Amino acid sequence: MSKKVEEWTVLSMLEWGTDFFEKKDIPDPRHSIEWLLAETLDIKRLDLYLKFDRPLSSQELDTLRPMVKRRAQHEPLQYIVGFTDFMNAHISVNEHVLIPRIETEQLVEIILDEHQSDEELSVLDIGTGSGCIPIALKMEQPDWEIFGIDISEDALNTARDNAEQNDTDVSFSKGDILNLNSISVSGPFDLIVSNPPYVKPEEKDILERQVKDYEPAEALFFDDLEKMYTSIIEFASQKLTENGHLYLELHENYSQQILELFNAQKWSARIENDYDKKPRFIIAQQR
């Protein structure tokens, strides 16, 4: 913010920030400066456009300046401000957890749509990360008994904090889906859901810097997708109730490959597209 101006206003900061982030090749530059400025002023982003002439104090500029610097280095906005919204939940995020995506919101919506009349269900989220999936489910279905497991203790601590701040009773514990003996939750479960790491390491270079340089690699990348999903299927075959459902998020490029794993093990499975018409989810039941 070395621009020489007599006084910074909301409008001049929006214009300067947009231009600055464009030069730094930041995705959605206008959105970036809007979010950081709104966070600094503790107002909604849309309200910025009602306050174009509002001057920024020196204290506000001191608050904004380091956030702009971090964003210019391609750090995700959600990590800079420390939170994101996921459905009706306010989810804290940090370098230990993946930032929740709109596709994962859709996965939760599918589950809620298909089980809206089920009053009491037992649900397990595998690889829970920030806890966004079980927390969002619990907020909509408070009578469901919901659990989450993750291999990362740091992620579990974040998930527990998120459950507390959203006033939801979700049980979180450590567990590695590739080592079934490490999982202490006993089940059985009516629903099992998972958004596992499904990007292959060789695809790293095509990802945006804000993803590959900042989000936890263990939550993004896995080199043997068949091994990952086969382990989930094996666990689900042991822990699902007789009419239980398995809900999975997956890479659109490998959806048919993963579907074949279910067909080979005599599951009834189908693929659902995301909002961009990409094959993103598998919904399955044992026959």
C-alpha positions as CSV (number, residue, x, y, z in Angstrom):
1,M,0.0,0.0,0.0
2,S,2.7,2.4,-1.0
3,K,0.3,4.4,-3.2
4,K,0.4,8.1,-2.3
5,V,-3.1,9.3,-1.5
6,E,-4.3,11.9,0.9
7,E,-6.8,9.5,2.4
8,W,-7.6,5.9,1.8
9,T,-11.3,5.2,1.4
10,V,-13.2,1.9,0.9
11,L,-13.5,2.7,-2.8
12,S,-9.8,3.6,-3.4
13,M,-8.7,0.5,-1.4
14,L,-11.0,-1.7,-3.5
15,E,-9.6,-0.3,-6.7
16,W,-6.0,-0.4,-5.6
17,G,-6.3,-3.9,-4.1
18,T,-8.0,-5.3,-7.3
19,D,-5.2,-4.0,-9.5
20,F,-2.5,-5.1,-7.0
21,F,-3.8,-8.7,-6.8
22,E,-4.3,-8.8,-10.6
23,K,-0.6,-8.0,-11.1
24,K,0.3,-10.8,-8.6
25,D,-1.9,-13.3,-10.5
26,I,-4.2,-13.9,-7.6
27,P,-7.4,-15.7,-8.4
28,D,-10.5,-13.6,-8.1
29,P,-8.6,-10.4,-7.3
30,R,-11.7,-8.2,-6.6
31,H,-13.2,-10.9,-4.3
32,S,-9.9,-11.1,-2.4
33,I,-9.7,-7.4,-1.5
34,E,-13.4,-7.3,-0.8
35,W,-13.1,-10.2,1.7
36,L,-10.0,-8.8,3.5
37,L,-11.4,-5.3,3.7
38,A,-14.7,-6.5,5.0
39,E,-13.0,-8.6,7.6
40,T,-10.9,-5.6,8.6
41,L,-14.0,-3.4,9.0
42,D,-16.1,-6.2,10.5
43,I,-18.9,-5.8,8.0
44,K,-20.4,-7.9,5.2
45,R,-18.8,-7.7,1.8
46,L,-21.9,-6.3,0.2
47,D,-22.0,-3.5,2.7
48,L,-18.7,-2.2,1.3
49,Y,-20.7,-0.9,-1.6
50,L,-22.7,1.3,0.7
51,K,-19.6,2.8,2.3
52,F,-17.5,3.8,-0.7
53,D,-16.6,7.2,0.8
54,R,-15.8,5.8,4.3
55,P,-12.2,6.7,5.2
56,L,-9.9,4.0,6.6
57,S,-8.1,4.7,9.8
58,S,-4.4,4.2,10.3
59,Q,-5.3,1.3,12.7
60,E,-7.5,-0.3,10.1
61,L,-4.7,0.1,7.5
62,D,-2.3,-1.5,9.9
63,T,-4.7,-4.5,10.3
64,L,-5.2,-4.8,6.5
65,R,-1.6,-4.5,5.4
66,P,-0.3,-7.8,6.6
67,M,-3.4,-9.7,5.3
68,V,-2.9,-8.1,1.8
69,K,0.8,-9.2,1.9
70,R,-0.2,-12.8,2.8
71,R,-2.7,-12.9,0.0
72,A,-0.2,-11.5,-2.5
73,Q,1.9,-14.6,-1.7
74,H,-1.1,-16.8,-2.8
75,E,-2.1,-17.8,0.8
76,P,-5.8,-18.8,0.8
77,L,-8.2,-16.2,2.0
78,Q,-9.7,-18.7,4.4
79,Y,-6.4,-19.3,6.2
80,I,-5.8,-15.5,6.4
81,V,-9.1,-14.7,8.1
82,G,-9.2,-18.1,9.9
83,F,-12.6,-19.3,8.9
84,T,-15.1,-20.2,6.2
85,D,-18.8,-20.8,6.0
86,F,-20.0,-24.4,5.3
87,M,-23.7,-24.6,4.9
88,N,-25.1,-23.3,8.2
89,A,-21.8,-23.8,10.1
90,H,-19.0,-21.4,10.8
91,I,-15.8,-23.4,10.3
92,S,-12.4,-22.4,11.6
93,V,-9.6,-23.5,9.2
94,N,-5.8,-23.5,9.4
95,E,-2.9,-25.2,7.7
96,H,-3.8,-28.5,9.3
97,V,-7.1,-28.9,7.5
98,L,-8.4,-28.8,4.0
99,I,-10.6,-25.8,3.1
100,P,-14.1,-27.1,2.6
101,R,-15.3,-26.9,-1.0
102,I,-18.7,-26.3,-2.5
103,E,-18.6,-29.9,-3.8
104,T,-18.5,-31.2,-0.3
105,E,-21.5,-29.0,0.6
106,Q,-23.3,-30.8,-2.2
107,L,-22.3,-34.2,-0.7
108,V,-23.9,-33.2,2.6
109,E,-27.0,-31.9,0.8
110,I,-27.4,-35.3,-1.0
111,I,-27.2,-37.1,2.3
112,L,-29.8,-34.8,3.9
113,D,-32.1,-35.0,0.9
114,E,-32.0,-38.8,0.9
115,H,-32.5,-39.2,4.7
116,Q,-34.6,-36.2,5.7
117,S,-37.3,-38.4,7.2
118,D,-34.9,-40.6,9.1
119,E,-35.1,-39.5,12.7
120,E,-32.2,-41.4,14.3
121,L,-29.2,-42.5,12.4
122,S,-25.6,-43.4,13.3
123,V,-23.1,-41.7,10.9
124,L,-19.4,-41.9,10.5
125,D,-17.2,-39.4,8.6
126,I,-13.8,-40.8,7.5
127,G,-11.0,-38.3,7.1
128,T,-13.0,-35.6,8.8
129,G,-10.5,-32.8,8.6
130,S,-12.1,-29.6,9.9
131,G,-15.2,-31.6,10.9
132,C,-17.3,-29.6,8.4
133,I,-19.3,-32.7,7.2
134,P,-20.4,-34.2,10.6
135,I,-21.0,-30.7,12.1
136,A,-23.2,-29.6,9.2
137,L,-25.1,-32.9,9.4
138,K,-25.6,-32.6,13.1
139,M,-26.9,-29.0,12.8
140,E,-29.6,-30.2,10.4
141,Q,-30.3,-33.5,12.2
142,P,-29.6,-33.1,15.9
143,D,-31.0,-36.5,16.8
144,W,-28.4,-38.3,14.6
145,E,-25.4,-39.8,16.4
146,I,-22.4,-38.7,14.5
147,F,-18.7,-39.5,14.6
148,G,-15.6,-38.4,12.8
149,I,-12.1,-39.9,12.4
150,D,-8.9,-38.6,11.1
151,I,-5.3,-39.6,11.0
152,S,-4.1,-36.1,12.1
153,E,-4.3,-35.1,15.7
154,D,-4.0,-31.4,14.7
155,A,-7.0,-31.8,12.4
156,L,-9.0,-33.5,15.2
157,N,-8.3,-30.6,17.5
158,T,-9.6,-28.2,14.9
159,A,-12.7,-30.4,14.4
160,R,-13.4,-30.5,18.1
161,D,-13.1,-26.7,18.4
162,N,-15.4,-26.3,15.4
163,A,-18.0,-28.7,17.0
164,E,-17.9,-26.6,20.2
165,Q,-18.2,-23.2,18.5
166,N,-21.2,-24.5,16.5
167,D,-22.7,-26.1,19.6
168,T,-22.9,-29.5,18.1
169,D,-22.3,-32.9,19.8
170,V,-20.0,-34.8,17.5
171,S,-17.5,-37.4,18.7
172,F,-14.1,-37.3,17.1
173,S,-11.3,-39.8,17.4
174,K,-8.0,-40.8,15.7
175,G,-8.1,-43.5,13.0
176,D,-6.3,-44.4,9.8
177,I,-8.6,-45.9,7.1
178,L,-5.5,-47.7,5.7
179,N,-5.0,-49.4,9.0
180,L,-8.4,-50.7,10.0
181,N,-7.1,-51.9,13.4
182,S,-6.4,-48.3,14.3
183,I,-10.1,-47.3,14.2
184,S,-11.7,-47.5,17.6
185,V,-15.3,-46.5,16.7
186,S,-17.3,-49.7,16.8
187,G,-20.4,-49.0,14.8
188,P,-22.5,-50.3,13.2
189,F,-23.4,-47.2,11.2
190,D,-26.4,-46.4,9.1
191,L,-24.3,-44.0,7.0
192,I,-20.6,-43.7,6.3
193,V,-19.3,-40.7,4.4
194,S,-15.8,-39.8,3.2
195,N,-14.0,-37.1,1.2
196,P,-10.6,-38.8,1.1
197,P,-7.5,-37.4,-0.6
198,Y,-8.0,-38.1,-4.2
199,V,-5.5,-36.0,-6.2
200,K,-2.5,-38.0,-7.6
201,P,0.9,-36.5,-6.7
202,E,1.7,-36.1,-10.4
203,E,-1.2,-33.7,-10.8
204,K,0.3,-31.2,-8.2
205,D,1.7,-28.9,-10.8
206,I,-1.6,-28.2,-12.4
207,L,-3.2,-27.0,-9.1
208,E,-3.3,-23.4,-8.1
209,R,-0.5,-22.2,-5.9
210,Q,-3.0,-21.3,-3.1
211,V,-3.9,-25.0,-3.0
212,K,-0.6,-26.9,-3.6
213,D,1.6,-24.5,-1.5
214,Y,-0.6,-24.1,1.5
215,E,-3.2,-26.8,2.0
216,P,-2.1,-30.0,3.8
217,A,-0.6,-32.5,1.3
218,E,-1.9,-35.5,3.3
219,A,-5.5,-34.3,2.8
220,L,-5.0,-33.7,-0.9
221,F,-2.7,-36.3,-2.4
222,F,-2.6,-40.0,-2.6
223,D,-0.8,-42.1,-5.1
224,D,-2.9,-45.3,-5.1
225,L,-6.6,-44.3,-5.3
226,E,-7.7,-47.9,-5.7
227,K,-6.0,-48.8,-2.4
228,M,-7.7,-45.9,-0.6
229,Y,-11.2,-46.6,-1.8
230,T,-10.8,-50.4,-1.5
231,S,-9.9,-49.9,2.2
232,I,-13.0,-47.7,2.7
233,I,-15.2,-50.3,1.0
234,E,-13.7,-53.0,3.2
235,F,-14.3,-51.0,6.3
236,A,-17.9,-50.1,5.2
237,S,-18.7,-53.8,4.4
238,Q,-17.9,-54.6,8.0
239,K,-19.4,-51.6,9.7
240,L,-22.5,-50.6,7.8
241,T,-25.9,-51.8,8.9
242,E,-27.9,-54.1,6.6
243,N,-29.5,-51.2,4.7
244,G,-26.7,-48.8,5.3
245,H,-25.4,-46.3,2.7
246,L,-21.8,-45.2,1.8
247,Y,-21.3,-41.7,0.4
248,L,-18.0,-40.8,-1.2
249,E,-16.5,-37.8,-2.9
250,L,-14.0,-38.5,-5.7
251,H,-11.9,-37.2,-8.5
252,E,-14.0,-36.7,-11.7
253,N,-11.3,-38.3,-13.8
254,Y,-11.3,-41.6,-11.9
255,S,-15.0,-42.0,-11.1
256,Q,-15.6,-44.9,-13.4
257,Q,-12.4,-46.6,-12.1
258,I,-13.7,-46.3,-8.5
259,L,-17.2,-47.4,-9.5
260,E,-15.7,-50.6,-10.9
261,L,-14.3,-51.4,-7.4
262,F,-17.9,-51.5,-6.1
263,N,-19.1,-53.6,-9.1
264,A,-16.4,-56.1,-8.5
265,Q,-17.4,-56.6,-4.9
266,K,-21.1,-56.8,-5.6
267,W,-22.2,-53.5,-4.3
268,S,-25.1,-51.5,-5.7
269,A,-23.5,-48.1,-6.6
270,R,-24.2,-45.1,-8.7
271,I,-22.4,-41.9,-9.6
272,E,-23.8,-38.5,-9.0
273,N,-22.6,-35.3,-10.8
274,D,-21.7,-32.1,-9.0
275,Y,-23.1,-28.7,-9.9
276,D,-20.5,-28.5,-12.8
277,K,-21.9,-31.7,-14.3
278,K,-18.7,-33.6,-13.3
279,P,-19.0,-37.2,-11.9
280,R,-18.1,-36.3,-8.3
281,F,-19.9,-38.7,-5.9
282,I,-20.6,-42.3,-5.4
283,I,-23.6,-43.5,-3.4
284,A,-23.5,-47.2,-2.6
285,Q,-25.2,-50.0,-0.7
286,Q,-24.2,-53.7,-0.2
287,R,-26.4,-56.1,-2.1
